[in-house]
Amino acid sequence: MSPEEQQEILKLRALNVTPKQIARKLGLKVSEVTAFIKEQAEQTARAKAQTGELPPIDKCLADTRCAKRLLFEDSDSLQNEIGGLGLVLVARTTGYNRYSVCTYLLDYWCLGLKDTIGPKDFNSSKYLEFVQNSYMNFPQGYQEITLEQAQAIVFGAIDYAKSLGFSPHRDFEQSRTHLGEWNGESKLKFGRAGRPFYISGPYDNFQRVISTLEKSAGVGNFDYFGGFEV
C-alpha cells in the first residue's frame, strides 16, 4: 500500500466512508483497508493516552424520562411523575471498533449519584449489548444527548445532593474522569417541584437519610415516601 493510498484512506474514512467502499474505490482488499484503519486508530488512541487526553466521544445517552424531565421540560410541570431515577451513559472511542463506557445511575430528586460502572472496555457488539442491558429497566428507552448535557445532569445531580448532605457513590472517582472537564454551570432544576423528594430504596438507611434532610433542608422542607422500591 502506497503512502498516497494511505492518505486517501484516511481522507475517505474521515468522511465516514466504510472500509468496503474505500477498498472498492481504491482497488484494494477490504482486509488491507480494515487493518490499516485499525492500526491508525490504535496509534491515535495510544498517543492520546500518553498525553493524558481523553479519547473522543462516541455517544452520550440518557433514559428518555430523565432527558425529558431535566433537559426538555419545565421540571415543575411534571409534578405527578413517579420516581426520580435516571441513567446517563458516556461512551468514548478507544480504537477501531473499541469503546470505553461508563454509566451513572442518578436520583435527581434527592440522593444524587447512587451507582456508577466503568470504565469498561468493549468491542462494537458487546458495546451495543451493554447499552441495551443498561436501559432494560427504563420502559421509555433512551436517547442521545450531548456531552455537555451529560455533564450537567451528572455533576448537577451530585452537587444538588451534596447541598443536602449526601456524597456520590464511592466508585465515582473511577468514572469521574470519563466525563471530562465541566464548567460547573448547571442550570438544570433538581428535586421535585422545587423540593427534595426522597423515595426509600431497598438498600437505603431510611432513618439516616431523613435525619440528614432534617438537618440540611429543615423539617417540613422536603417530601419523602418510605418503603417504596424504585
CYANA upper distance limits for C-alpha pairs under 8 A (distance plus 0.5 A):
  1 MET  CA      5 GLU  CA      6.78
  1 MET  CA      6 GLN  CA      7.39
  2 SER  CA      6 GLN  CA      6.84
  3 PRO  CA      7 GLN  CA      6.73
  4 GLU  CA      8 GLU  CA      6.73
  5 GLU  CA      9 ILE  CA      6.62
  5 GLU  CA     26 LEU  CA      7.91
  6 GLN  CA     10 LEU  CA      6.85
  6 GLN  CA     36 PHE  CA      8.35
  7 GLN  CA     11 LYS  CA      6.68
  8 GLU  CA     12 LEU  CA      6.60
  9 ILE  CA     13 ARG  CA      6.43
  9 ILE  CA     22 ILE  CA      7.14
  9 ILE  CA     33 VAL  CA      7.92
  9 ILE  CA     37 ILE  CA      8.37
 10 LEU  CA     14 ALA  CA      6.64
 10 LEU  CA     37 ILE  CA      8.12
 11 LYS  CA     15 LEU  CA      7.27
 12 LEU  CA     16 ASN  CA      7.20
 12 LEU  CA     17 VAL  CA      6.04
 12 LEU  CA     22 ILE  CA      7.46
 13 ARG  CA     17 VAL  CA      5.62
 13 ARG  CA     18 THR  CA      7.37
 13 ARG  CA     19 PRO  CA      8.16
 13 ARG  CA     22 ILE  CA      8.40
 17 VAL  CA     21 GLN  CA      6.87
 17 VAL  CA     22 ILE  CA      7.02
 18 THR  CA     22 ILE  CA      6.70
 19 PRO  CA     23 ALA  CA      6.53
 19 PRO  CA     30 VAL  CA      6.69
 19 PRO  CA     33 VAL  CA      6.43
 19 PRO  CA     34 THR  CA      6.37
 20 LYS  CA     24 ARG  CA      6.77
 20 LYS  CA     30 VAL  CA      5.99
 20 LYS  CA     33 VAL  CA      8.48
 21 GLN  CA     25 LYS  CA      6.66
 22 ILE  CA     26 LEU  CA      6.63
 22 ILE  CA     28 LEU  CA      8.47
 22 ILE  CA     30 VAL  CA      8.44
 22 ILE  CA     33 VAL  CA      7.86
 23 ALA  CA     27 GLY  CA      6.11
 23 ALA  CA     28 LEU  CA      5.12
 23 ALA  CA     29 LYS  CA      6.17
 23 ALA  CA     30 VAL  CA      5.75
 23 ALA  CA     33 VAL  CA      6.76
 24 ARG  CA     28 LEU  CA      7.04
 24 ARG  CA     29 LYS  CA      8.38
 24 ARG  CA     30 VAL  CA      8.44
 28 LEU  CA     32 GLU  CA      7.37
 28 LEU  CA     33 VAL  CA      7.58
 29 LYS  CA     33 VAL  CA      7.03
 30 VAL  CA     34 THR  CA      6.54
 31 SER  CA     35 ALA  CA      6.49
 32 GLU  CA     36 PHE  CA      6.73
 33 VAL  CA     37 ILE  CA      6.68
 34 THR  CA     38 LYS  CA      6.57
 35 ALA  CA     39 GLU  CA      6.62
 36 PHE  CA     40 GLN  CA      6.67
 37 ILE  CA     41 ALA  CA      6.64
 37 ILE  CA     96 TYR  CA      7.55
 38 LYS  CA     42 GLU  CA      6.70
 38 LYS  CA     95 GLY  CA      7.32
 38 LYS  CA     96 TYR  CA      5.33
 39 GLU  CA     43 GLN  CA      6.69
 39 GLU  CA     96 TYR  CA      8.45
 40 GLN  CA     44 THR  CA      6.68
 41 ALA  CA     45 ALA  CA      6.68
 41 ALA  CA     94 THR  CA      8.15
 41 ALA  CA     95 GLY  CA      5.29
 41 ALA  CA     96 TYR  CA      6.06
 42 GLU  CA     46 ARG  CA      6.63
 42 GLU  CA     94 THR  CA      7.82
 42 GLU  CA     95 GLY  CA      5.47
 42 GLU  CA     96 TYR  CA      7.43
 43 GLN  CA     47 ALA  CA      6.67
 44 THR  CA     48 LYS  CA      6.73
 44 THR  CA     95 GLY  CA      8.34
 45 ALA  CA     49 ALA  CA      6.66
 45 ALA  CA     55 PRO  CA      7.12
 45 ALA  CA     94 THR  CA      6.12
 45 ALA  CA     95 GLY  CA      6.64
 46 ARG  CA     50 GLN  CA      6.75
 47 ALA  CA     51 THR  CA      7.05
 48 LYS  CA     52 GLY  CA      6.61
 48 LYS  CA     53 GLU  CA      5.43
 48 LYS  CA     54 LEU  CA      7.10
 48 LYS  CA     55 PRO  CA      7.22
 49 ALA  CA     53 GLU  CA      6.44
 49 ALA  CA     54 LEU  CA      7.49
 49 ALA  CA     55 PRO  CA      8.26
 54 LEU  CA    178 HIS  CA      8.01
 54 LEU  CA    180 GLY  CA      7.93
 55 PRO  CA     92 ARG  CA      6.30
 55 PRO  CA     93 THR  CA      6.40
 55 PRO  CA     94 THR  CA      6.36
 56 PRO  CA     92 ARG  CA      5.99
 56 PRO  CA     93 THR  CA      6.16
 56 PRO  CA     94 THR  CA      8.16
 57 ILE  CA     90 VAL  CA      8.11
 57 ILE  CA     91 ALA  CA      6.58
 57 ILE  CA     92 ARG  CA      4.79
 57 ILE  CA     93 THR  CA      6.63
 57 ILE  CA    147 LEU  CA      8.32
 58 ASP  CA     90 VAL  CA      8.47
 58 ASP  CA     91 ALA  CA      5.97
 58 ASP  CA     92 ARG  CA      5.42
 58 ASP  CA     93 THR  CA      6.09
 58 ASP  CA     99 TYR  CA      8.49
 59 LYS  CA     90 VAL  CA      6.67
 59 LYS  CA     91 ALA  CA      5.82
 59 LYS  CA     92 ARG  CA      7.52
 59 LYS  CA    144 GLU  CA      7.36
 59 LYS  CA    145 ILE  CA      8.27
 59 LYS  CA    146 THR  CA      8.38
 60 CYS  CA     88 VAL  CA      7.81
 60 CYS  CA     89 LEU  CA      6.14
 60 CYS  CA     90 VAL  CA      5.02
 60 CYS  CA     91 ALA  CA      6.73
 60 CYS  CA    144 GLU  CA      6.23
 60 CYS  CA    145 ILE  CA      5.95
 60 CYS  CA    146 THR  CA      6.51
 60 CYS  CA    147 LEU  CA      6.51
 60 CYS  CA    150 ALA  CA      7.19
 61 LEU  CA     88 VAL  CA      6.10
 61 LEU  CA     89 LEU  CA      5.52
 61 LEU  CA     90 VAL  CA      7.00
 61 LEU  CA    142 TYR  CA      6.98
 61 LEU  CA    143 GLN  CA      6.03
 61 LEU  CA    144 GLU  CA      4.98
 61 LEU  CA    145 ILE  CA      5.98
 61 LEU  CA    150 ALA  CA      8.07
 62 ALA  CA     66 CYS  CA      7.07
 62 ALA  CA     67 ALA  CA      6.44
 62 ALA  CA     86 GLY  CA      7.71
 62 ALA  CA     87 LEU  CA      6.11
 62 ALA  CA     88 VAL  CA      4.93
 62 ALA  CA     89 LEU  CA      6.85
 62 ALA  CA    142 TYR  CA      5.97
 62 ALA  CA    143 GLN  CA      6.22
 62 ALA  CA    144 GLU  CA      7.05
 62 ALA  CA    145 ILE  CA      7.25
 62 ALA  CA    150 ALA  CA      8.09
 63 ASP  CA     67 ALA  CA      6.77
 63 ASP  CA     86 GLY  CA      6.72
 63 ASP  CA     87 LEU  CA      6.21
 63 ASP  CA     88 VAL  CA      7.38
 63 ASP  CA    135 TYR  CA      7.58
 63 ASP  CA    138 PHE  CA      7.17
 63 ASP  CA    140 GLN  CA      7.66
 63 ASP  CA    141 GLY  CA      6.21
 63 ASP  CA    142 TYR  CA      4.40
 63 ASP  CA    143 GLN  CA      6.71
 64 THR  CA     68 LYS  CA      6.47
 64 THR  CA    140 GLN  CA      6.29
 64 THR  CA    141 GLY  CA      6.23
 64 THR  CA    142 TYR  CA      5.11
 64 THR  CA    143 GLN  CA      6.24
 65 ARG  CA     69 ARG  CA      6.41
 65 ARG  CA     86 GLY  CA      7.96
 65 ARG  CA    140 GLN  CA      7.08
 66 CYS  CA     70 LEU  CA      6.51
 66 CYS  CA     71 LEU  CA      8.37
 66 CYS  CA     84 GLY  CA      8.33
 66 CYS  CA     85 LEU  CA      7.88
 66 CYS  CA     86 GLY  CA      5.66
 66 CYS  CA     87 LEU  CA      7.95
 67 ALA  CA     71 LEU  CA      5.73
 67 ALA  CA     72 PHE  CA      7.14
 67 ALA  CA    143 GLN  CA      8.21
 68 LYS  CA     72 PHE  CA      5.33
 68 LYS  CA     73 GLU  CA      6.22
 69 ARG  CA     73 GLU  CA      6.00
 69 ARG  CA     74 ASP  CA      7.75
 69 ARG  CA     75 SER  CA      6.28
 69 ARG  CA     78 LEU  CA      7.83
 70 LEU  CA     74 ASP  CA      8.07
 70 LEU  CA     75 SER  CA      6.86
 70 LEU  CA    153 ILE  CA      8.06
 70 LEU  CA    188 LEU  CA      6.60
 70 LEU  CA    189 LYS  CA      7.14
 70 LEU  CA    190 PHE  CA      8.12
 71 LEU  CA    149 GLN  CA      8.21
 71 LEU  CA    188 LEU  CA      7.66
 73 GLU  CA     77 SER  CA      7.81
 74 ASP  CA     78 LEU  CA      8.01
 75 SER  CA     79 GLN  CA      8.20
 75 SER  CA    189 LYS  CA      6.85
 75 SER  CA    190 PHE  CA      8.28
 75 SER  CA    192 ARG  CA      7.85
 75 SER  CA    193 ALA  CA      7.29
 76 ASP  CA    192 ARG  CA      7.67
 76 ASP  CA    193 ALA  CA      5.29
 76 ASP  CA    194 GLY  CA      7.72
 78 LEU  CA    193 ALA  CA      8.43
 79 GLN  CA    192 ARG  CA      7.26
 79 GLN  CA    193 ALA  CA      6.60
 83 GLY  CA    199 ILE  CA      7.77
 83 GLY  CA    230 VAL  CA      7.31
 84 GLY  CA    106 LEU  CA      8.42
 84 GLY  CA    107 ASP  CA      5.91
 84 GLY  CA    108 TYR  CA      6.07
 84 GLY  CA    109 TRP  CA      5.79
 85 LEU  CA    105 LEU  CA      7.61
 85 LEU  CA    106 LEU  CA      5.98
 85 LEU  CA    107 ASP  CA      5.11
 85 LEU  CA    108 TYR  CA      6.88
 85 LEU  CA    109 TRP  CA      8.32
 85 LEU  CA    230 VAL  CA      8.23
 86 GLY  CA    105 LEU  CA      6.37
 86 GLY  CA    106 LEU  CA      5.57
 86 GLY  CA    107 ASP  CA      6.98
 86 GLY  CA    108 TYR  CA      7.65
 87 LEU  CA    103 THR  CA      7.39
 87 LEU  CA    104 TYR  CA      6.11
 87 LEU  CA    105 LEU  CA      5.11
 87 LEU  CA    106 LEU  CA      6.61
 87 LEU  CA    135 TYR  CA      8.22
 88 VAL  CA    103 THR  CA      6.16
 88 VAL  CA    104 TYR  CA      5.62
 88 VAL  CA    105 LEU  CA      7.13
 88 VAL  CA    106 LEU  CA      8.43
 88 VAL  CA    150 ALA  CA      7.11
 88 VAL  CA    154 VAL  CA      7.99
 89 LEU  CA    101 VAL  CA      7.61
 89 LEU  CA    102 CYS  CA      6.29
 89 LEU  CA    103 THR  CA      4.86
 89 LEU  CA    104 TYR  CA      6.88
 90 VAL  CA    101 VAL  CA      6.25
 90 VAL  CA    102 CYS  CA      5.95
 90 VAL  CA    103 THR  CA      6.93
 90 VAL  CA    147 LEU  CA      8.28
 90 VAL  CA    150 ALA  CA      8.21
 90 VAL  CA    178 HIS  CA      8.03
 90 VAL  CA    179 LEU  CA      7.70
 91 ALA  CA     99 TYR  CA      6.91
 91 ALA  CA    100 SER  CA      6.12
 91 ALA  CA    101 VAL  CA      4.85
 91 ALA  CA    102 CYS  CA      7.07
 92 ARG  CA     99 TYR  CA      6.03
 92 ARG  CA    100 SER  CA      5.69
 92 ARG  CA    101 VAL  CA      6.90
 93 THR  CA     97 ASN  CA      8.17
 93 THR  CA     98 ARG  CA      6.52
 93 THR  CA     99 TYR  CA      5.14
 93 THR  CA    100 SER  CA      6.95
 94 THR  CA     98 ARG  CA      5.86
 94 THR  CA     99 TYR  CA      5.75
 94 THR  CA    100 SER  CA      6.95
 95 GLY  CA     99 TYR  CA      7.53
 97 ASN  CA    123 ASN  CA      6.04
 97 ASN  CA    124 SER  CA      5.63
 98 ARG  CA    121 ASP  CA      7.67
 98 ARG  CA    122 PHE  CA      6.31
 98 ARG  CA    123 ASN  CA      5.16
 98 ARG  CA    124 SER  CA      6.69
 99 TYR  CA    121 ASP  CA      6.13
 99 TYR  CA    122 PHE  CA      5.76
 99 TYR  CA    123 ASN  CA      6.75
 99 TYR  CA    124 SER  CA      7.65
 99 TYR  CA    127 TYR  CA      7.45
100 SER  CA    119 PRO  CA      6.32
100 SER  CA    120 LYS  CA      5.91
100 SER  CA    121 ASP  CA      5.03
100 SER  CA    122 PHE  CA      6.95
101 VAL  CA    118 GLY  CA      6.66
101 VAL  CA    119 PRO  CA      5.68
101 VAL  CA    120 LYS  CA      5.69
101 VAL  CA    121 ASP  CA      6.96
101 VAL  CA    122 PHE  CA      8.29
101 VAL  CA    127 TYR  CA      8.46
102 CYS  CA    116 THR  CA      7.66
102 CYS  CA    117 ILE  CA      5.97
102 CYS  CA    118 GLY  CA      4.98
102 CYS  CA    119 PRO  CA      5.40
102 CYS  CA    120 LYS  CA      7.07
102 CYS  CA    175 SER  CA      6.83
102 CYS  CA    178 HIS  CA      7.59
103 THR  CA    116 THR  CA      5.95
103 THR  CA    117 ILE  CA      5.70
103 THR  CA    118 GLY  CA      7.24
104 TYR  CA    113 LEU  CA      7.27
104 TYR  CA    114 LYS  CA      8.38
104 TYR  CA    115 ASP  CA      6.63
104 TYR  CA    116 THR  CA      5.08
104 TYR  CA    117 ILE  CA      7.34
104 TYR  CA    154 VAL  CA      7.65
105 LEU  CA    113 LEU  CA      6.44
105 LEU  CA    114 LYS  CA      6.19
105 LEU  CA    115 ASP  CA      5.57
105 LEU  CA    116 THR  CA      6.52
106 LEU  CA    111 LEU  CA      8.14
106 LEU  CA    112 GLY  CA      5.82
106 LEU  CA    113 LEU  CA      5.05
106 LEU  CA    114 LYS  CA      6.07
106 LEU  CA    115 ASP  CA      7.69
106 LEU  CA    154 VAL  CA      7.80
106 LEU  CA    157 ALA  CA      7.64
107 ASP  CA    111 LEU  CA      5.83
107 ASP  CA    112 GLY  CA      5.33
107 ASP  CA    113 LEU  CA      6.82
107 ASP  CA    114 LYS  CA      7.08
107 ASP  CA    157 ALA  CA      7.94
108 TYR  CA    112 GLY  CA      6.04
108 TYR  CA    157 ALA  CA      5.83
108 TYR  CA    190 PHE  CA      6.19
108 TYR  CA    191 GLY  CA      6.70
109 TRP  CA    190 PHE  CA      6.25
109 TRP  CA    191 GLY  CA      4.27
109 TRP  CA    192 ARG  CA      6.25
109 TRP  CA    196 PRO  CA      6.22
109 TRP  CA    197 PHE  CA      5.96
109 TRP  CA    198 TYR  CA      7.31
110 CYS  CA    160 TYR  CA      7.99
110 CYS  CA    161 ALA  CA      6.26
110 CYS  CA    164 LEU  CA      8.20
110 CYS  CA    190 PHE  CA      8.34
110 CYS  CA    191 GLY  CA      6.47
110 CYS  CA    196 PRO  CA      5.78
110 CYS  CA    197 PHE  CA      6.29
110 CYS  CA    198 TYR  CA      6.13
111 LEU  CA    158 ILE  CA      8.33
111 LEU  CA    161 ALA  CA      5.65
111 LEU  CA    166 PHE  CA      6.64
111 LEU  CA    167 SER  CA      8.46
111 LEU  CA    198 TYR  CA      8.00
112 GLY  CA    154 VAL  CA      8.49
112 GLY  CA    157 ALA  CA      5.37
112 GLY  CA    158 ILE  CA      5.16
112 GLY  CA    159 ASP  CA      8.16
112 GLY  CA    160 TYR  CA      7.44
112 GLY  CA    161 ALA  CA      5.39
112 GLY  CA    162 LYS  CA      8.33
112 GLY  CA    166 PHE  CA      7.95
112 GLY  CA    167 SER  CA      8.21
112 GLY  CA    168 PRO  CA      6.86
113 LEU  CA    154 VAL  CA      7.88
113 LEU  CA    157 ALA  CA      7.51
113 LEU  CA    158 ILE  CA      6.40
113 LEU  CA    167 SER  CA      8.35
113 LEU  CA    168 PRO  CA      5.35
113 LEU  CA    169 HIS  CA      6.22
114 LYS  CA    168 PRO  CA      7.14
114 LYS  CA    169 HIS  CA      5.99
115 ASP  CA    169 HIS  CA      6.03
115 ASP  CA    171 ASP  CA      8.07
116 THR  CA    169 HIS  CA      7.51
116 THR  CA    171 ASP  CA      6.87
116 THR  CA    172 PHE  CA      6.87
116 THR  CA    175 SER  CA      7.60
117 ILE  CA    171 ASP  CA      8.18
117 ILE  CA    175 SER  CA      7.63
118 GLY  CA    174 GLN  CA      7.63
118 GLY  CA    175 SER  CA      6.41
119 PRO  CA    174 GLN  CA      7.84
119 PRO  CA    175 SER  CA      6.58
119 PRO  CA    178 HIS  CA      7.87
122 PHE  CA    126 LYS  CA      6.01
122 PHE  CA    127 TYR  CA      5.68
123 ASN  CA    127 TYR  CA      6.41
124 SER  CA    128 LEU  CA      6.83
125 SER  CA    129 GLU  CA      6.78
126 LYS  CA    130 PHE  CA      6.52
127 TYR  CA    131 VAL  CA      6.83
128 LEU  CA    132 GLN  CA      6.86
129 GLU  CA    133 ASN  CA      6.68
130 PHE  CA    134 SER  CA      6.45
131 VAL  CA    135 TYR  CA      6.98
132 GLN  CA    136 MET  CA      6.61
135 TYR  CA    139 PRO  CA      8.50
135 TYR  CA    141 GLY  CA      6.92
135 TYR  CA    142 TYR  CA      7.49
136 MET  CA    141 GLY  CA      8.28
138 PHE  CA    142 TYR  CA      8.26
145 ILE  CA    149 GLN  CA      6.75
145 ILE  CA    150 ALA  CA      7.27
146 THR  CA    150 ALA  CA      6.78
147 LEU  CA    151 GLN  CA      6.61
147 LEU  CA    179 LEU  CA      8.10
148 GLU  CA    152 ALA  CA      6.64
148 GLU  CA    182 TRP  CA      8.30
149 GLN  CA    153 ILE  CA      6.69
150 ALA  CA    154 VAL  CA      6.68
150 ALA  CA    179 LEU  CA      8.39
151 GLN  CA    155 PHE  CA      6.16
151 GLN  CA    156 GLY  CA      8.01
151 GLN  CA    179 LEU  CA      6.92
151 GLN  CA    182 TRP  CA      6.97
152 ALA  CA    156 GLY  CA      5.71
152 ALA  CA    157 ALA  CA      8.45
152 ALA  CA    182 TRP  CA      8.45
152 ALA  CA    184 GLY  CA      8.41
152 ALA  CA    185 GLU  CA      8.07
152 ALA  CA    186 SER  CA      5.68
152 ALA  CA    187 LYS  CA      8.32
152 ALA  CA    188 LEU  CA      7.76
153 ILE  CA    157 ALA  CA      6.40
153 ILE  CA    186 SER  CA      8.30
153 ILE  CA    188 LEU  CA      7.93
154 VAL  CA    158 ILE  CA      6.75
155 PHE  CA    159 ASP  CA      6.58
155 PHE  CA    182 TRP  CA      8.48
155 PHE  CA    184 GLY  CA      8.22
155 PHE  CA    186 SER  CA      8.45
156 GLY  CA    160 TYR  CA      6.61
156 GLY  CA    186 SER  CA      6.20
156 GLY  CA    188 LEU  CA      7.69
156 GLY  CA    190 PHE  CA      8.44
157 ALA  CA    161 ALA  CA      6.66
157 ALA  CA    190 PHE  CA      7.23
158 ILE  CA    162 LYS  CA      6.61
158 ILE  CA    167 SER  CA      7.94
158 ILE  CA    168 PRO  CA      6.69
159 ASP  CA    163 SER  CA      6.78
160 TYR  CA    164 LEU  CA      7.25
160 TYR  CA    190 PHE  CA      7.37
161 ALA  CA    165 GLY  CA      6.92
161 ALA  CA    166 PHE  CA      5.68
161 ALA  CA    167 SER  CA      7.44
161 ALA  CA    168 PRO  CA      8.42
162 LYS  CA    166 PHE  CA      5.35
162 LYS  CA    167 SER  CA      6.29
162 LYS  CA    168 PRO  CA      8.42
163 SER  CA    216 SER  CA      7.96
164 LEU  CA    212 THR  CA      7.81
164 LEU  CA    213 LEU  CA      6.76
164 LEU  CA    216 SER  CA      5.73
164 LEU  CA    217 ALA  CA      7.01
165 GLY  CA    212 THR  CA      6.80
165 GLY  CA    213 LEU  CA      7.88
165 GLY  CA    216 SER  CA      6.92
168 PRO  CA    172 PHE  CA      7.13
171 ASP  CA    175 SER  CA      7.48
172 PHE  CA    176 ARG  CA      6.03
173 GLU  CA    177 THR  CA      8.06
175 SER  CA    179 LEU  CA      7.94
176 ARG  CA    180 GLY  CA      8.02
177 THR  CA    181 GLU  CA      8.22
189 LYS  CA    194 GLY  CA      8.09
190 PHE  CA    194 GLY  CA      7.71
190 PHE  CA    196 PRO  CA      8.43
191 GLY  CA    195 ARG  CA      5.68
191 GLY  CA    196 PRO  CA      5.10
191 GLY  CA    197 PHE  CA      6.62
192 ARG  CA    196 PRO  CA      6.59
192 ARG  CA    197 PHE  CA      6.44
195 ARG  CA    221 ASN  CA      7.40
195 ARG  CA    222 PHE  CA      6.09
195 ARG  CA    223 ASP  CA      7.71
196 PRO  CA    221 ASN  CA      8.26
196 PRO  CA    222 PHE  CA      5.52
196 PRO  CA    223 ASP  CA      6.77
197 PHE  CA    222 PHE  CA      6.45
197 PHE  CA    223 ASP  CA      5.11
197 PHE  CA    224 TYR  CA      5.76
197 PHE  CA    225 PHE  CA      8.40
198 TYR  CA    222 PHE  CA      8.37
198 TYR  CA    223 ASP  CA      6.77
198 TYR  CA    224 TYR  CA      4.93
198 TYR  CA    225 PHE  CA      6.82
199 ILE  CA    224 TYR  CA      6.11
199 ILE  CA    225 PHE  CA      5.34
199 ILE  CA    226 GLY  CA      6.57
199 ILE  CA    227 GLY  CA      8.29
199 ILE  CA    228 PHE  CA      6.88
199 ILE  CA    229 GLU  CA      8.32
199 ILE  CA    230 VAL  CA      8.02
200 SER  CA    204 ASP  CA      6.86
200 SER  CA    206 PHE  CA      6.78
200 SER  CA    224 TYR  CA      8.15
200 SER  CA    225 PHE  CA      6.74
200 SER  CA    226 GLY  CA      5.38
200 SER  CA    227 GLY  CA      6.01
200 SER  CA    228 PHE  CA      6.01
200 SER  CA    229 GLU  CA      7.07
200 SER  CA    230 VAL  CA      8.27
201 GLY  CA    227 GLY  CA      7.48
201 GLY  CA    228 PHE  CA      6.73
201 GLY  CA    229 GLU  CA      5.38
201 GLY  CA    230 VAL  CA      6.52
202 PRO  CA    227 GLY  CA      8.01
202 PRO  CA    228 PHE  CA      8.18
202 PRO  CA    229 GLU  CA      6.21
204 ASP  CA    209 VAL  CA      8.29
205 ASN  CA    209 VAL  CA      6.81
206 PHE  CA    210 ILE  CA      6.77
206 PHE  CA    226 GLY  CA      7.79
207 GLN  CA    211 SER  CA      6.55
208 ARG  CA    212 THR  CA      6.66
209 VAL  CA    213 LEU  CA      6.75
210 ILE  CA    214 GLU  CA      6.64
211 SER  CA    215 LYS  CA      6.91
212 THR  CA    216 SER  CA      6.66
213 LEU  CA    217 ALA  CA      5.84
213 LEU  CA    218 GLY  CA      7.09
213 LEU  CA    219 VAL  CA      8.22
213 LEU  CA    222 PHE  CA      7.82
214 GLU  CA    218 GLY  CA      4.98
214 GLU  CA    219 VAL  CA      5.38
214 GLU  CA    220 GLY  CA      8.47
215 LYS  CA    219 VAL  CA      8.16
217 ALA  CA    221 ASN  CA      6.29
217 ALA  CA    222 PHE  CA      7.24
218 GLY  CA    222 PHE  CA      8.05
